[in-house]
Amino acid sequence: MSTSKKGLDPSSIGRGNVEMIFRLIQREGGISRTDIAKSTGLSKTAVSTSVNQLLKRDLLVEDKHKRYSKVGRKPRILSVNPDGRYFISIDIGGTNVKYGIGNLIGDICSTRTIFTPDHWEDLFSDIVDRVSGCERWSDTPSDRISALAIAVPGVVNADGTISYVPNIEGLDKVKLGRELEKELDLPIFLENDVNASVLGEYRERRSNYYNIVFIAVGTGVGGGIILDGDLYRGSLNHAGEVGWFVPELEQIDGNVADSKGPLESRISGPDLVNRAKELSAEYPDDPLAEMVDELDPKVILSSGEESKISRDLTEDWINQISLLIANITTIIDPELVVIGGGVSKTGGKYIEEIREKVAKNTQTPPEIDLTKLGDDAPLYGGLAVCRHNFSRLLWNRKEGAEG
């Protein structure tokens, strides 16, 4: 029996150094080789070897430090090359699918929007066509795309399937990421759309907050949670499914239509419209009853004093959002709660009322703000996922190992 032991693979050490240095440069935004050596404990030779590999792959740029004020030669500063690689981020919404191409520092360069297909096979075909043919709608060649992130309107399960998917037939029956990888030869990351949104907001706020909750109110209702700087998923990836909050005691027996949660069935865009139509039968002289076939959430939440239907539904909407935030605050104690989603574009004008109600019902209220990214929050979150994983993708079959 052989007793020989396999030693350390020198190439694996080198790869580890490259990944560590790239992550450091990503985080710092600009740093010299000398400071990299100090920060990592690596020798100057090891740093130069790794940096030269990254420069050779066009992933870094190195320039003189223009603001360096000390006497002597100015150090050269390394930073990530924005155009070194690109990622595609896709947000599958209830109405539209939005495609975005972003660069290595997380900025979106191009976007396109299409209507959401009814069946997963049509969605699959659209994704394959638009990702493989991204030159047709952007200035980015497909061979510069290093990863794909997809924000989906449902829970991403451990087996790669998606649960609680509205509007797209059959999407909950397939492992979408695995099927796409067969066609596209790209690393693919699936993420819940509201989780992607909170990641996008976290990146936008430049880590000024480490505990954030994102509440999205649109076609559906959901939440994304970041605790101590990390995305919190829960034991079964269901953390943040705030549409399943129970707003009234009489709903505790679970009489919920379809797969919607009790709160979603009350405050989402489609359910606001349904409730307004039901009330129109009770108040046929109400101004909203006269335009029952033209109702949308914006009209319902903006009609003001002249409509009892609008007053009642708006007051209830404000109260339910306030109650939701107050209850979340009691459990999680976030620094910041961000409100986004399509309905929030109109409902957001009541944010001061929401803040006041939350303050009255919490020991220490969080900061409450509207999304800074609007409809693009999931796209930026998808780019954040790709960038976070890029250092370990440096050695995949597409990037290859050089030097």
C-alpha positions in Angstrom: 0.0 0.0 0.0 1.4 3.4 -0.9 1.8 5.8 2.0 2.8 8.8 -0.2 0.8 12.0 0.4 -0.2 14.4 -2.2 1.3 17.8 -1.5 -0.2 21.2 -2.1 -0.8 22.1 -5.7 1.2 25.3 -6.3 -1.3 26.4 -9.0 -4.2 26.3 -6.5 -2.2 28.6 -4.2 -1.7 31.0 -7.1 -5.3 30.9 -8.0 -6.3 31.6 -4.4 -4.0 34.7 -4.4 -5.5 35.9 -7.7 -9.0 35.6 -6.3 -8.2 37.2 -3.0 -6.4 40.2 -4.7 -9.3 40.7 -7.2 -11.9 40.7 -4.4 -9.7 43.2 -2.4 -9.5 45.6 -5.4 -13.2 45.2 -6.0 -13.9 46.2 -2.4 -11.3 49.0 -2.2 -12.0 50.6 -5.6 -8.4 51.6 -6.0 -5.3 50.3 -4.3 -1.5 50.1 -4.9 0.5 47.0 -5.2 2.4 47.9 -2.0 -0.9 48.3 -0.1 -2.1 45.0 -1.4 0.9 43.3 0.0 0.4 45.0 3.4 -3.3 44.1 3.4 -2.9 40.5 2.3 0.5 39.6 3.9 1.7 38.3 0.5 5.2 39.1 -0.8 5.6 41.8 -3.4 6.6 39.1 -5.9 3.4 37.1 -5.3 1.3 40.3 -5.6 3.0 41.2 -8.8 2.5 37.7 -10.3 -1.2 37.7 -9.5 -1.8 41.3 -10.6 0.0 40.7 -13.9 -2.3 37.8 -14.6 -5.4 40.0 -14.0 -3.9 42.8 -16.1 -3.2 40.3 -18.9 -6.9 39.3 -18.9 -7.9 42.9 -19.1 -9.7 42.8 -15.7 -7.7 45.6 -14.1 -6.4 49.0 -15.1 -3.3 50.6 -13.5 -2.8 54.4 -13.4 -0.8 56.9 -11.5 -2.4 58.2 -8.3 -3.3 61.8 -9.3 -4.0 62.9 -5.8 -0.9 61.6 -4.2 0.8 64.5 -2.4 3.9 63.0 -0.9 7.4 63.7 -2.2 8.7 61.0 -4.6 7.4 58.8 -7.3 3.6 58.6 -7.4 2.4 55.0 -6.8 0.4 53.3 -9.5 -3.2 52.5 -8.5 -5.0 49.3 -9.5 -8.7 49.3 -10.1 -11.2 47.1 -11.7 -11.6 47.6 -15.5 -15.3 48.4 -16.0 -15.2 47.0 -19.5 -13.1 43.9 -18.6 -16.2 41.7 -18.6 -20.0 42.0 -18.7 -22.9 40.3 -17.1 -26.6 40.0 -18.2 -29.2 40.5 -15.5 -32.9 39.6 -16.2 -35.9 40.5 -14.2 -39.0 38.3 -14.9 -42.0 40.4 -13.9 -45.7 39.7 -13.9 -46.2 42.0 -16.9 -42.8 42.5 -18.5 -39.4 40.8 -18.7 -36.5 43.3 -18.5 -33.0 42.5 -19.7 -29.9 44.5 -18.7 -26.3 44.3 -19.5 -23.9 45.5 -16.7 -20.2 45.9 -16.5 -17.6 44.7 -14.0 -18.3 47.6 -11.5 -22.0 47.0 -11.5 -23.3 49.8 -13.8 -26.1 49.0 -16.3 -25.1 49.8 -19.9 -28.1 48.7 -21.9 -31.6 47.5 -21.3 -34.5 46.0 -23.2 -38.1 45.1 -22.2 -40.6 42.6 -23.6 -44.0 41.4 -22.5 -43.9 38.4 -20.1 -44.7 35.2 -22.1 -47.6 33.0 -20.8 -45.6 29.7 -20.9 -42.1 28.8 -19.7 -41.0 27.4 -23.0 -41.6 30.8 -24.7 -39.7 32.5 -21.9 -36.9 30.0 -22.2 -36.6 30.7 -26.0 -36.6 34.4 -25.4 -33.9 34.3 -22.9 -31.7 32.0 -25.0 -32.2 34.3 -28.1 -31.6 37.6 -26.3 -28.6 36.4 -24.3 -26.8 34.6 -27.2 -27.7 37.5 -29.5 -27.0 40.4 -27.1 -25.0 42.2 -29.9 -28.4 43.0 -31.5 -29.6 45.1 -28.6 -26.3 46.3 -27.1 -22.7 47.1 -28.0 -21.5 44.1 -26.0 -20.2 41.0 -27.9 -21.5 37.7 -26.5 -18.0 36.4 -25.8 -17.5 39.2 -23.2 -20.5 38.0 -21.2 -19.2 36.0 -18.1 -22.4 35.2 -16.2 -26.2 35.5 -16.2 -28.4 36.4 -13.2 -32.2 35.9 -13.3 -34.6 37.5 -10.8 -37.7 35.3 -10.6 -41.2 36.1 -9.1 -41.2 33.2 -6.7 -39.2 31.1 -4.3 -36.0 29.4 -5.7 -35.9 25.9 -4.2 -32.8 23.9 -3.4 -33.4 21.6 -6.3 -33.5 24.6 -8.8 -37.2 24.7 -9.3 -39.3 27.8 -8.6 -42.4 27.8 -6.4 -45.4 30.3 -6.3 -44.8 31.6 -9.8 -47.7 33.7 -11.1 -48.6 34.2 -14.7 -46.1 31.8 -16.3 -47.4 28.4 -17.0 -45.0 25.5 -16.2 -42.2 27.6 -14.8 -42.6 25.8 -11.4 -42.0 22.4 -13.1 -38.5 23.0 -14.6 -35.0 23.6 -13.3 -34.7 26.8 -15.3 -31.1 27.6 -14.5 -29.9 24.1 -15.4 -31.8 24.0 -18.6 -30.4 27.4 -19.7 -26.8 26.4 -18.8 -27.1 23.6 -21.4 -27.9 26.1 -24.1 -25.8 29.1 -23.1 -22.6 27.7 -21.6 -22.7 30.4 -18.9 -22.8 30.3 -15.1 -26.4 31.1 -14.2 -27.7 32.4 -10.9 -31.4 32.4 -10.0 -32.6 34.7 -7.3 -36.0 35.7 -5.9 -36.9 39.1 -7.4 -37.3 40.9 -4.1 -34.1 39.4 -2.8 -32.4 40.8 -5.9 -34.0 44.2 -5.2 -32.7 44.4 -1.7 -29.2 43.4 -2.9 -29.5 46.2 -5.5 -30.5 48.7 -2.9 -27.7 47.5 -0.6 -25.2 48.2 -3.3 -26.7 51.5 -4.2 -26.6 52.7 -0.5 -22.8 51.9 -0.5 -23.0 49.8 2.6 -24.2 52.7 4.8 -26.7 50.3 6.2 -26.1 46.6 7.2 -29.7 45.6 8.1 -32.2 46.4 5.4 -35.7 45.2 4.5 -37.1 45.7 1.0 -40.9 45.6 0.6 -42.1 45.3 -2.9 -45.8 46.0 -3.6 -46.8 45.5 -7.2 -48.4 42.6 -9.1 -47.5 40.7 -5.9 -46.2 41.5 -2.5 -42.8 40.3 -1.2 -39.9 41.2 1.0 -36.1 40.9 0.9 -33.9 40.9 4.0 -30.3 41.8 4.6 -28.9 41.1 8.1 -25.4 42.1 9.1 -24.6 42.7 5.4 -25.7 39.2 4.2 -28.9 38.2 2.4 -31.1 36.2 4.8 -33.0 33.4 3.1 -34.4 31.4 6.0 -34.4 27.6 6.4 -36.3 26.9 3.2 -35.6 30.1 1.2 -39.0 31.5 2.2 -37.7 34.4 4.4 -39.3 37.7 3.3 -42.5 36.2 1.9 -44.5 39.1 3.6 -47.4 38.7 1.3 -48.4 35.8 3.7 -48.7 38.1 6.7 -52.2 37.7 8.2 -53.7 41.2 8.4 -57.0 40.3 10.1 -57.9 37.7 12.8 -60.8 36.4 10.7 -58.3 35.3 8.1 -56.4 33.0 10.4 -58.4 30.0 9.1 -56.5 30.3 5.9 -59.3 31.1 3.4 -56.9 32.5 0.8 -57.6 32.5 -2.9 -55.3 30.5 -5.1 -51.6 30.6 -3.9 -51.7 34.2 -2.7 -51.0 35.1 0.9 -53.6 37.1 2.9 -51.8 40.4 2.8 -51.0 40.1 -0.9 -54.7 39.4 -1.6 -55.4 42.8 0.1 -52.8 45.3 -1.0 -51.3 44.2 -4.4 -52.1 46.1 -7.5 -54.6 43.5 -9.0 -56.3 43.0 -5.7 -56.8 46.7 -5.1 -58.6 46.8 -8.5 -60.7 43.7 -7.6 -61.7 45.3 -4.3 -62.5 48.6 -6.0 -64.8 46.7 -8.4 -66.6 44.9 -5.6 -67.1 48.2 -3.7 -68.4 49.8 -6.9 -71.5 47.6 -6.7 -72.2 48.9 -3.2 -71.6 52.6 -4.2 -72.8 52.9 -7.8 -72.7 56.7 -7.6 -69.1 56.9 -6.6 -66.8 58.5 -9.2 -64.7 55.3 -9.4 -67.8 53.2 -10.1 -68.4 55.2 -13.3 -64.9 54.2 -14.6 -64.9 50.6 -13.3 -63.5 49.2 -16.5 -60.5 51.7 -16.4 -59.4 51.2 -12.9 -55.8 50.7 -12.0 -53.9 51.1 -8.6 -52.8 54.6 -9.6 -56.3 55.8 -10.1 -57.5 54.1 -6.9 -54.8 55.6 -4.7 -55.0 59.0 -6.2 -58.7 59.9 -6.5 -58.8 61.5 -3.0 -61.7 63.0 -1.2 -64.3 62.9 -4.1 -64.4 59.1 -3.9 -65.4 57.1 -0.8 -64.0 53.9 -2.5 -60.7 55.6 -3.0 -60.6 57.0 0.6 -61.4 53.7 2.2 -58.9 51.6 0.1 -56.2 54.2 0.4 -56.5 54.4 4.1 -56.5 50.6 4.4 -53.4 50.4 2.1 -51.5 52.9 4.3 -52.5 51.1 7.5 -51.6 47.7 6.1 -48.1 48.9 4.9 -47.6 50.6 8.3 -48.7 47.6 10.2 -46.4 45.4 8.1 -43.3 47.6 8.7 -44.1 47.9 12.5 -44.3 44.2 12.9 -41.2 43.5 10.9 -39.3 46.1 12.9 -40.3 44.4 16.2 -38.8 41.1 15.0 -35.8 42.2 12.9 -34.9 45.7 14.1 -33.7 46.9 10.7 -31.9 50.2 10.1 -33.7 50.9 6.9 -36.9 49.7 5.3 -37.2 50.4 1.5 -40.5 50.4 -0.2 -40.6 49.6 -3.9 -42.7 47.9 -6.6 -45.2 49.3 -9.1 -47.9 50.3 -6.6 -45.4 52.1 -4.5 -44.9 54.7 -7.3 -48.3 56.1 -6.3 -48.6 54.8 -2.7 -45.2 56.3 -2.0 -46.6 59.7 -1.7 -48.1 58.6 1.6 -44.7 57.8 3.0 -44.9 60.5 5.7 -48.1 59.0 7.0 -46.5 55.6 7.0 -43.5 56.9 8.9 -45.8 58.5 11.5 -47.8 55.4 12.1 -44.8 53.1 12.3 -43.2 55.6 14.8 -46.3 55.3 17.1 -46.2 51.6 17.1 -42.5 50.7 17.5 -39.9 51.3 20.3 -37.3 52.6 17.8 -38.6 53.1 14.3 -36.3 52.4 11.3 -35.6 54.8 8.6 -38.3 54.4 5.9 -37.5 55.3 2.3 -38.6 54.7 -1.3 -36.4 52.8 -3.6 -33.6 54.7 -5.3 -33.4 52.3 -8.2 -37.1 52.1 -9.2 -38.0 49.2 -11.5 -34.3 48.5 -12.1 -33.6 47.4 -8.5 -33.8 43.6 -9.4 -31.4 44.2 -12.4 -28.8 45.8 -10.1 -29.3 43.1 -7.6 -28.6 40.5 -10.3 -25.4 42.3 -11.3 -24.4 42.3 -7.6 -24.8 38.5 -7.5 -22.7 38.1 -10.6 -19.9 40.5 -9.4 -19.9 38.8 -6.0 -19.3 35.4 -7.6 -16.9 36.6 -10.3 -13.7 36.0 -8.4 -14.4 32.3 -8.2 -15.4 32.3 -11.9 -11.9 33.3 -12.9 -11.0 29.7 -13.4 -14.1 28.3 -15.1 -14.1 27.0 -18.6 -15.0 30.4 -20.1 -12.4 32.5 -18.3 -9.7 29.9 -18.3 -6.4 30.0 -16.4 -3.6 31.9 -17.9 0.0 32.4 -17.0 
